[in-house]
Amino acid sequence: MIDTTIFQDKTAVFYTLGCKLNFAETSTLGQILAEQGFRKARAGENAHLCVINTCSVTELADKKCRQAIRRIARKHPDAFMVVTGCYAQLKPQDIADMPEVDLVLGAEQKLDILKYLPSLEKRNRGEVVVTPHRDIRLFGASCSRGDRTRYFLKVQDGCDYYCTYCTIPLARGRSRSGTVAQMVEQAREVAAAGGKEIVITGVNIGDFGKRSDENFYDLIRALDEVEGIERYRISSIEPDLLTDEMIDFVAQSKRFCPHFHIPLQSGSDAVLELMHRHYDTALFAHKVEKIKSVMPHAFIGVDVIAGMRGETAELFDESYRFIASLDVSQLHVFTYSERPNTRALNIEPVVDIPERHTRCNKLIELSDAKLKEFYKAYQGCVRTVLFEQPAKGAPMHGFTDNYVRVEMPYNKELVNKVCRVRLGDFNEAGDALMAHIDVE
């Protein structure tokens, strides 16, 4: 039994790097600690505890994690420093050797943080508590809360795919998930707290229920019945796990938005084979065509990697032409980064770094053009928007059901409200459409 009285009236700071899933988990960590008497440190206040939730998707992400640890330690020199997340799981000793770090927690231990905080006394060297990735079994439910208008609900964790370029299975372990009943209960709690929109997140959410008699289709049908939630968005889902049945359901559902994010990674079948992806370009094109046939207004975001080992100039050109031909709305472009213990390290030829960036920039330009074209198609149209709390002095903003970013002068009465608006011209920055609430 942990004596939680030692935590009363303690201050904490949290720092998150990486994906929406990490943000959901950090939010849950904050809630766990708040229930034991911690409060968030105010600006300029020295914290007793610092928790850093790390990412390791690229070498640059690792570097940013180390920089964040040092920067936060300088701001809070007497704080007990806990580092967790993907970088902590993959390279725990590297982090433990940093003099700023007191405790390193792996993926299995992250949401059980109280067990590893018998005191907040500074140590000379970081202690490591990490379960090997093949032995990770626990699923820790989490849902982002706090200042966000949208909530991020973690329904699944881990991955069994082992793509040749990726360390996520090593960082998060095997695929595992909660139950439909647990996720529905979380959604009801969000509704009770006044939340209007939930983004369904995970590492490979299409694998939900893989080791049970439930599946992702069961989950979205059950969530659609939760009263009080006005919107759901499905975050990244593998194209081979996004069934036509699911697409048809979203098209006629009460609460699911016409918004998909589907990882492609390459528009070349040869490169997809090198990556050990589970589909080809024909299947991907079918999924896009299927979505657009039943939801012509749907937003489709796509993940792409530029400069993968083995991606010759000819294969990149083939990939670019295929992506350009797709009726998608935006690309999320990554520059390939060599990751330790991945099979891609054995693939030749190697694309040099400057060429990787050239290809990345070309794809970003394509993405910008597609997004602008998508936005233009809805100028003058009426859509529903959930308005979010802006930063102080910033204009009001939000997203339509089909993920067009909108902007208008601040009105506190509209925060966390779903409103019908007419979409107008681009804002000054060119990254949103101006909204006008003049619709009956």
C-alpha positions as CSV (number, residue, x, y, z in Angstrom):
1,M,0.0,0.0,0.0
2,I,1.4,3.4,-1.0
3,D,1.2,6.2,1.6
4,T,-0.4,8.9,-0.7
5,T,-0.4,11.5,2.1
6,I,3.2,12.2,1.1
7,F,1.9,13.7,-2.1
8,Q,-0.5,16.2,-0.7
9,D,-0.1,19.8,-1.8
10,K,2.6,19.0,-4.3
11,T,3.1,20.8,-7.6
12,A,3.7,19.1,-10.9
13,V,4.5,20.0,-14.5
14,F,3.8,17.8,-17.5
15,Y,5.4,17.9,-21.0
16,T,4.3,15.8,-23.9
17,L,6.0,15.1,-27.2
18,G,4.6,13.2,-30.1
19,C,1.2,11.9,-31.0
20,K,-2.4,12.4,-29.8
21,L,-2.2,9.1,-28.0
22,N,0.7,10.6,-25.9
23,F,-1.4,13.6,-25.1
24,A,-4.3,11.4,-24.0
25,E,-2.0,9.4,-21.7
26,T,-0.4,12.5,-20.2
27,S,-3.8,13.9,-19.4
28,T,-4.7,10.7,-17.6
29,L,-1.4,10.9,-15.7
30,G,-2.4,14.4,-14.6
31,Q,-5.7,13.2,-13.4
32,I,-4.2,10.3,-11.5
33,L,-1.8,12.6,-9.7
34,A,-4.5,15.3,-9.1
35,E,-6.6,12.7,-7.2
36,Q,-3.7,12.2,-4.8
37,G,-3.2,15.9,-4.1
38,F,-0.9,17.2,-6.8
39,R,-1.8,20.4,-8.6
40,K,-0.3,21.9,-11.7
41,A,2.5,24.4,-10.9
42,R,1.8,28.0,-11.7
43,A,3.9,30.1,-14.0
44,G,7.2,30.9,-12.3
45,E,6.6,28.3,-9.5
46,N,9.1,25.6,-8.8
47,A,7.5,22.2,-9.2
48,H,8.1,19.2,-7.0
49,L,7.5,16.7,-9.8
50,C,8.1,16.8,-13.6
51,V,6.7,14.2,-15.9
52,I,7.9,14.1,-19.5
53,N,6.1,11.8,-21.9
54,T,8.4,11.2,-24.9
55,C,8.3,10.2,-28.6
56,S,10.8,8.3,-30.6
57,V,9.3,8.2,-34.1
58,T,12.5,9.8,-35.6
59,E,16.1,10.6,-34.6
60,L,15.0,14.3,-34.4
61,A,12.2,13.3,-32.0
62,D,14.9,11.6,-29.7
63,K,16.9,14.8,-29.8
64,K,13.9,17.0,-28.9
65,C,13.2,14.7,-26.0
66,R,16.7,15.2,-24.6
67,Q,16.5,18.9,-25.1
68,A,13.1,19.0,-23.3
69,I,14.5,17.1,-20.3
70,R,17.4,19.6,-19.9
71,R,15.2,22.6,-20.5
72,I,12.6,21.6,-18.0
73,A,15.2,20.6,-15.4
74,R,16.7,24.1,-15.7
75,K,13.3,25.6,-14.9
76,H,12.7,23.2,-12.0
77,P,16.1,22.3,-10.7
78,D,14.8,20.7,-7.5
79,A,12.0,18.7,-9.1
80,F,11.8,14.9,-9.2
81,M,12.1,14.1,-12.9
82,V,10.1,11.2,-14.4
83,V,10.6,10.3,-18.0
84,T,8.3,7.9,-19.8
85,G,6.9,7.2,-23.3
86,C,8.3,5.6,-26.4
87,Y,11.9,7.0,-26.1
88,A,12.0,5.8,-22.5
89,Q,10.9,2.3,-23.5
90,L,13.4,2.1,-26.4
91,K,16.5,3.7,-24.8
92,P,15.9,3.7,-21.0
93,Q,19.5,3.6,-20.0
94,D,20.4,6.5,-22.2
95,I,17.8,8.6,-20.4
96,A,18.7,7.3,-17.0
97,D,22.3,8.3,-17.6
98,M,21.2,11.9,-17.9
99,P,22.0,13.7,-14.6
100,E,18.6,15.5,-14.6
101,V,16.6,12.3,-14.6
102,D,15.4,10.5,-11.4
103,L,13.1,7.8,-12.8
104,V,12.5,6.1,-16.1
105,L,9.2,4.3,-16.6
106,G,8.4,2.0,-19.5
107,A,5.1,1.6,-21.4
108,E,3.7,-0.9,-19.0
109,Q,4.5,1.2,-16.0
110,K,3.4,4.6,-17.3
111,L,-0.1,4.8,-16.0
112,D,0.9,3.0,-12.7
113,I,3.1,6.0,-11.8
114,L,2.0,6.2,-8.2
115,K,3.5,2.8,-7.5
116,Y,6.9,4.1,-8.4
117,L,6.8,7.3,-6.4
118,P,7.5,6.3,-2.8
119,S,9.1,9.7,-2.3
120,L,10.1,12.7,-4.4
121,E,13.7,12.8,-3.2
122,K,16.3,13.6,-5.8
123,R,18.6,10.7,-6.7
124,N,22.2,10.7,-8.1
125,R,21.2,8.5,-11.0
126,G,18.0,7.6,-12.8
127,E,16.2,4.4,-11.7
128,V,14.9,2.3,-14.6
129,V,11.6,0.3,-14.5
130,V,10.9,-1.1,-17.9
131,T,9.2,-4.3,-19.1
132,P,10.6,-5.8,-22.3
133,H,8.3,-5.1,-25.2
134,R,7.4,-8.7,-25.9
135,D,6.1,-9.0,-22.3
136,I,3.9,-5.9,-22.3
137,R,0.3,-7.0,-21.7
138,L,-1.5,-4.3,-19.8
139,F,-3.9,-1.9,-21.5
140,G,-4.1,1.5,-19.7
141,A,-7.3,3.3,-20.6
142,S,-6.9,7.1,-21.0
143,C,-8.8,10.1,-22.2
144,S,-7.5,13.6,-22.6
145,R,-9.2,16.3,-20.5
146,G,-8.4,19.7,-19.1
147,D,-8.4,22.7,-21.5
148,R,-9.1,20.9,-24.7
149,T,-12.6,21.2,-26.3
150,R,-12.0,17.9,-28.1
151,Y,-11.3,14.8,-26.1
152,F,-8.9,12.1,-27.2
153,L,-10.0,8.6,-26.2
154,K,-7.4,5.9,-26.3
155,V,-9.1,2.6,-27.3
156,Q,-6.1,0.5,-28.3
157,D,-2.3,0.3,-27.8
158,G,0.6,-1.5,-29.3
159,C,1.1,-3.0,-32.8
160,D,1.7,-6.4,-34.3
161,Y,2.7,-5.2,-37.8
162,Y,6.5,-4.8,-37.6
163,C,6.9,-2.6,-40.6
164,T,10.5,-2.5,-41.6
165,Y,11.1,1.2,-40.9
166,C,9.1,1.4,-37.6
167,T,10.0,1.0,-33.9
168,I,6.5,1.4,-32.5
169,P,6.1,-2.4,-31.7
170,L,9.3,-2.2,-29.8
171,A,8.2,1.0,-28.0
172,R,4.6,0.0,-27.2
173,G,4.5,-3.8,-27.3
174,R,1.8,-6.1,-28.7
175,S,-1.6,-4.9,-29.9
176,R,-4.1,-4.8,-27.0
177,S,-7.2,-2.8,-26.3
178,G,-10.0,-2.2,-23.8
179,T,-13.6,-3.5,-24.2
180,V,-16.5,-1.8,-25.9
181,A,-18.2,-1.4,-22.5
182,Q,-15.2,0.3,-21.0
183,M,-14.9,2.7,-24.0
184,V,-18.6,3.5,-23.9
185,E,-18.4,4.3,-20.2
186,Q,-15.5,6.7,-20.9
187,A,-17.5,8.4,-23.6
188,R,-20.4,8.8,-21.2
189,E,-18.0,10.4,-18.7
190,V,-16.9,12.9,-21.4
191,A,-20.5,13.7,-22.1
192,A,-21.2,14.2,-18.4
193,A,-18.2,16.6,-18.2
194,G,-19.6,18.7,-21.1
195,G,-17.4,17.3,-23.9
196,K,-18.9,17.6,-27.4
197,E,-16.3,15.8,-29.5
198,I,-14.2,12.7,-29.1
199,V,-11.3,11.7,-31.3
200,I,-10.8,7.9,-31.2
201,T,-7.0,7.2,-30.9
202,G,-4.6,4.4,-30.6
203,V,-1.5,2.9,-32.3
204,N,-3.5,0.7,-34.6
205,I,-7.1,1.3,-33.8
206,G,-8.4,-1.0,-36.5
207,D,-7.0,-3.9,-34.4
208,F,-9.4,-3.1,-31.6
209,G,-10.6,-6.3,-29.9
210,K,-8.1,-8.4,-31.9
211,R,-7.7,-10.9,-29.0
212,S,-11.4,-11.0,-28.1
213,D,-14.8,-11.5,-29.8
214,E,-15.2,-7.7,-30.3
215,N,-14.0,-5.5,-33.1
216,F,-13.7,-1.9,-34.2
217,Y,-17.0,-1.9,-36.0
218,D,-18.7,-3.1,-32.8
219,L,-17.0,-0.2,-31.0
220,I,-18.1,2.6,-33.4
221,R,-21.7,1.4,-33.5
222,A,-21.8,1.4,-29.7
223,L,-20.2,4.8,-29.3
224,D,-22.7,6.2,-31.8
225,E,-25.5,5.6,-29.3
226,V,-23.9,7.6,-26.4
227,E,-26.1,10.6,-25.7
228,G,-24.5,13.9,-25.2
229,I,-21.6,13.4,-27.6
230,E,-22.2,15.4,-30.8
231,R,-19.1,14.3,-32.8
232,Y,-16.6,11.5,-33.1
233,R,-13.6,11.5,-35.4
234,I,-11.7,8.3,-36.3
235,S,-7.9,9.0,-36.1
236,S,-5.4,7.1,-38.1
237,I,-6.7,3.7,-39.3
238,E,-4.8,1.3,-41.5
239,P,-6.4,1.0,-45.0
240,D,-6.5,-2.8,-44.8
241,L,-8.5,-2.6,-41.5
242,L,-10.9,0.1,-42.7
243,T,-13.7,-2.0,-44.1
244,D,-16.3,-0.9,-46.6
245,E,-18.9,-1.7,-43.8
246,M,-17.3,0.8,-41.5
247,I,-17.2,3.5,-44.3
248,D,-20.9,2.9,-45.0
249,F,-21.7,3.1,-41.3
250,V,-19.9,6.5,-40.9
251,A,-21.8,7.8,-43.9
252,Q,-25.2,7.2,-42.2
253,S,-24.2,7.5,-38.5
254,K,-25.7,10.0,-36.1
255,R,-22.4,11.3,-34.7
256,F,-19.3,10.2,-36.7
257,C,-17.8,13.0,-38.8
258,P,-17.0,12.6,-42.5
259,H,-13.3,12.6,-41.7
260,F,-10.6,9.9,-42.2
261,H,-6.9,9.7,-41.7
262,I,-5.4,6.8,-43.5
263,P,-1.6,6.0,-43.6
264,L,-0.4,5.3,-47.1
265,Q,3.4,5.7,-46.5
266,S,4.2,5.3,-50.3
267,G,2.4,5.4,-53.6
268,S,4.7,2.8,-55.0
269,D,3.9,-0.9,-54.7
270,A,7.6,-1.8,-54.7
271,V,8.3,0.5,-51.8
272,L,5.2,-0.7,-49.9
273,E,6.7,-4.2,-50.2
274,L,10.0,-3.0,-48.9
275,M,8.2,-1.5,-46.0
276,H,6.2,-4.7,-45.3
277,R,2.9,-2.9,-45.5
278,H,-0.2,-5.0,-45.6
279,Y,-1.9,-3.6,-48.8
280,D,-1.1,-2.2,-52.2
281,T,-2.0,1.0,-54.0
282,A,-5.0,-0.6,-55.7
283,L,-6.6,-1.3,-52.3
284,F,-5.7,2.2,-51.0
285,A,-7.3,3.8,-54.1
286,H,-10.4,1.7,-53.6
287,K,-10.8,3.0,-50.0
288,V,-10.5,6.6,-51.1
289,E,-13.0,6.0,-53.9
290,K,-15.4,4.2,-51.6
291,I,-15.3,7.1,-49.1
292,K,-15.9,9.7,-51.7
293,S,-18.7,7.7,-53.3
294,V,-20.8,7.7,-50.1
295,M,-19.4,11.0,-48.6
296,P,-18.3,13.3,-51.4
297,H,-17.6,16.0,-48.8
298,A,-15.3,13.8,-46.6
299,F,-11.9,15.1,-45.5
300,I,-9.2,12.4,-46.1
301,G,-5.7,12.9,-44.6
302,V,-2.9,10.7,-45.6
303,D,0.5,9.8,-44.0
304,V,3.5,9.6,-46.4
305,I,7.2,8.9,-45.8
306,A,9.7,10.5,-48.1
307,G,13.2,9.0,-48.8
308,M,12.7,5.5,-47.5
309,R,15.7,3.2,-48.1
310,G,15.2,1.5,-51.5
311,E,13.1,4.4,-52.8
312,T,14.9,5.2,-56.1
313,A,14.1,8.4,-58.0
314,E,11.9,6.5,-60.3
315,L,10.0,4.9,-57.5
316,F,9.5,8.3,-55.8
317,D,8.1,9.7,-59.1
318,E,5.7,6.8,-59.3
319,S,4.7,7.4,-55.7
320,Y,4.2,11.1,-56.3
321,R,2.0,10.5,-59.4
322,F,-0.2,8.1,-57.5
323,I,-0.7,10.4,-54.6
324,A,-1.4,13.4,-56.9
325,S,-4.1,11.3,-58.5
326,L,-5.9,10.6,-55.3
327,D,-9.0,12.7,-54.2
328,V,-7.5,13.3,-50.8
329,S,-7.4,16.5,-48.7
330,Q,-4.1,16.7,-47.0
331,L,-0.8,14.9,-46.6
332,H,1.1,14.4,-43.3
333,V,4.6,14.0,-44.6
334,F,7.5,12.5,-42.7
335,T,11.2,12.4,-43.8
336,Y,12.5,8.8,-43.4
337,S,14.8,8.4,-40.4
338,E,17.0,5.4,-39.7
339,R,15.8,3.8,-36.5
340,P,17.9,1.3,-34.5
341,N,16.8,-2.4,-34.6
342,T,14.7,-2.0,-37.7
343,R,15.0,-4.3,-40.8
344,A,15.0,-1.3,-43.1
345,L,18.7,-0.8,-42.1
346,N,19.5,-3.7,-44.5
347,I,17.8,-2.2,-47.5
348,E,19.8,-0.6,-50.3
349,P,20.1,1.9,-51.9
350,V,20.2,4.6,-49.3
351,V,18.6,8.0,-50.2
352,D,21.0,10.8,-49.1
353,I,19.7,13.3,-46.6
354,P,19.4,16.3,-48.9
355,E,17.4,14.3,-51.4
356,R,15.1,13.1,-48.7
357,H,14.3,16.7,-47.8
358,T,13.8,17.6,-51.4
359,R,11.2,14.9,-51.8
360,C,9.6,15.8,-48.5
361,N,9.3,19.4,-49.6
362,K,7.8,18.4,-52.9
363,L,5.1,16.3,-51.1
364,I,4.4,19.2,-48.7
365,E,3.8,21.5,-51.7
366,L,1.4,18.9,-53.1
367,S,-0.4,18.7,-49.8
368,D,-0.7,22.5,-49.6
369,A,-2.3,22.6,-53.0
370,K,-4.7,19.8,-52.2
371,L,-5.8,21.4,-48.9
372,K,-6.4,24.8,-50.5
373,E,-8.4,23.2,-53.3
374,F,-10.5,21.3,-50.7
375,Y,-11.1,24.5,-48.7
376,K,-12.1,26.4,-51.8
377,A,-14.8,23.8,-52.6
378,Y,-16.6,24.8,-49.4
379,Q,-16.5,28.6,-49.7
380,G,-20.1,29.8,-49.5
381,C,-21.3,26.5,-48.1
382,V,-23.0,26.0,-44.7
383,R,-21.4,23.5,-42.3
384,T,-21.4,22.9,-38.6
385,V,-18.4,24.0,-36.5
386,L,-17.3,23.2,-33.0
387,F,-15.7,26.3,-31.7
388,E,-12.6,26.0,-29.4
389,Q,-11.2,28.2,-26.7
390,P,-8.5,30.3,-28.4
391,A,-5.3,31.6,-26.9
392,K,-5.6,35.0,-25.2
393,G,-5.9,37.7,-27.9
394,A,-6.4,35.2,-30.7
395,P,-9.5,35.0,-32.9
396,M,-12.1,32.3,-32.4
397,H,-11.5,29.1,-34.3
398,G,-12.8,25.6,-34.8
399,F,-13.3,22.9,-37.4
400,T,-16.3,21.9,-39.5
401,D,-17.6,18.4,-39.4
402,N,-15.4,17.7,-42.5
403,Y,-12.4,19.3,-40.9
404,V,-12.2,22.7,-42.6
405,R,-10.5,25.1,-40.1
406,V,-12.6,28.2,-39.6
407,E,-12.0,31.5,-37.9
408,M,-14.1,34.4,-36.7
409,P,-13.9,37.2,-34.1
410,Y,-13.8,36.0,-30.5
411,N,-17.1,35.4,-28.8
412,K,-16.9,33.6,-25.4
413,E,-20.5,32.4,-25.8
414,L,-19.5,30.2,-28.6
415,V,-16.7,28.2,-26.9
416,N,-17.5,24.5,-26.9
417,K,-20.7,25.1,-29.0
418,V,-21.6,23.5,-32.3
419,C,-22.9,26.1,-34.6
420,R,-24.1,26.3,-38.2
421,V,-22.0,28.8,-40.1
422,R,-21.5,30.0,-43.7
423,L,-17.9,29.7,-44.9
424,G,-16.4,32.7,-46.6
425,D,-12.9,33.9,-47.8
426,F,-9.6,32.7,-46.5
427,N,-8.2,34.4,-43.4
428,E,-5.1,36.6,-43.6
429,A,-2.8,33.7,-42.9
430,G,-4.4,31.6,-45.6
431,D,-4.9,28.6,-43.3
432,A,-8.6,28.9,-42.5
433,L,-11.9,30.2,-43.9
434,M,-13.7,33.0,-42.2
435,A,-17.0,31.9,-40.7
436,H,-20.3,33.9,-40.5
437,I,-23.1,32.9,-38.1
438,D,-25.9,34.2,-40.2
439,V,-27.7,30.9,-40.8
440,E,-31.2,30.1,-39.5
